Amino acid sequence: MSNRESMPMGDEEVLVEDELKEPSMYKVFLLNDDYTTMNFVVSILMDIFHKSMDEAVRIMQEVHKNGMGLCGVYTAEVAETKVDMIRARARQAGFPLRCTMEEA
């Protein structure tokens, strides 16, 4: 996508074109551990990632069976915020739930 704008320059008009880059996107993953309850993981997925119950259960099972599960893909700032929210809630609840983000 580009934004074109005419700028007067003396007797001439110069066409200025600004290239708009799409922001880098990041995947947020939950990682499996032996202590965090499945109910807590489902609640995290529903509360922080706004997943339906069915989708949250599916992702929780993926985390449990495969060691990690994809929660969503977001811009860097949103992904960092979600990772921070998960870490804070897990720590507050006394769970060692880990999450990570990587560039998509």
C-alpha positions in Angstrom: 0.0 0.0 0.0 1.3 3.5 -0.7 0.3 7.0 0.0 0.8 9.5 -2.8 0.9 13.2 -2.1 1.7 16.2 -4.3 3.9 18.7 -2.8 4.4 22.1 -4.4 8.1 23.0 -5.0 8.5 26.4 -6.5 6.9 26.3 -10.0 6.9 22.5 -10.1 5.0 19.9 -8.3 6.9 16.9 -7.0 5.1 13.6 -6.4 6.0 12.1 -3.0 5.3 8.5 -2.4 5.6 6.9 1.0 5.8 3.2 1.2 3.9 1.7 4.1 5.3 -1.5 5.3 3.1 -4.2 7.0 4.3 -4.7 10.6 6.2 -7.8 11.5 3.9 -10.5 12.9 4.7 -12.8 15.8 3.3 -16.2 16.8 2.5 -16.7 20.5 2.9 -20.3 21.8 2.0 -21.9 25.2 4.5 -24.5 26.4 3.6 -27.7 28.2 4.7 -28.4 31.8 3.8 -31.1 34.4 2.1 -28.7 36.9 -0.2 -26.2 35.2 -3.7 -27.5 35.2 -5.6 -27.9 32.0 -8.4 -25.7 33.4 -6.0 -22.9 33.9 -4.7 -23.2 30.4 -8.2 -23.1 29.0 -9.1 -20.1 31.1 -5.9 -18.3 29.8 -6.9 -19.0 26.2 -10.4 -17.8 26.7 -9.5 -14.7 28.7 -6.3 -13.4 27.1 -6.8 -14.8 23.5 -10.6 -14.6 23.4 -10.9 -18.2 22.2 -14.2 -20.0 22.4 -14.4 -22.9 24.8 -14.1 -25.5 22.0 -11.1 -23.7 20.5 -9.4 -23.2 23.9 -9.8 -26.9 24.7 -8.4 -27.9 21.3 -5.3 -25.7 21.8 -4.9 -26.9 25.4 -4.9 -30.5 24.1 -2.3 -29.6 21.4 -0.1 -28.1 24.2 -0.5 -31.3 26.3 0.1 -33.7 23.4 2.7 -31.9 21.3 4.5 -29.8 24.0 3.4 -26.5 22.6 0.4 -24.9 21.0 -0.2 -21.8 18.8 -2.4 -19.3 20.5 -2.4 -16.6 17.8 -0.4 -14.3 15.5 -0.1 -10.7 16.4 2.0 -7.6 15.9 5.1 -7.4 18.2 3.6 -5.1 20.7 0.4 -7.1 21.1 2.3 -10.4 21.3 4.6 -9.0 24.0 1.6 -7.8 26.0 -0.1 -11.2 25.8 3.1 -13.0 26.8 3.5 -10.6 29.8 -0.1 -11.1 30.8 0.2 -14.9 30.7 3.4 -14.8 32.8 1.8 -12.5 35.4 -1.3 -14.6 35.7 0.6 -17.9 35.9 2.9 -16.5 38.6 0.0 -15.1 40.6 -1.8 -18.5 40.4 1.5 -20.3 41.3 1.9 -22.2 38.0 5.1 -22.4 36.0 3.2 -22.0 32.7 5.6 -20.7 30.0 4.9 -19.0 26.7 7.1 -17.7 23.9 6.8 -15.7 20.8 8.6 -16.0 17.5 8.5 -14.1 14.3 5.9 -15.5 11.9 
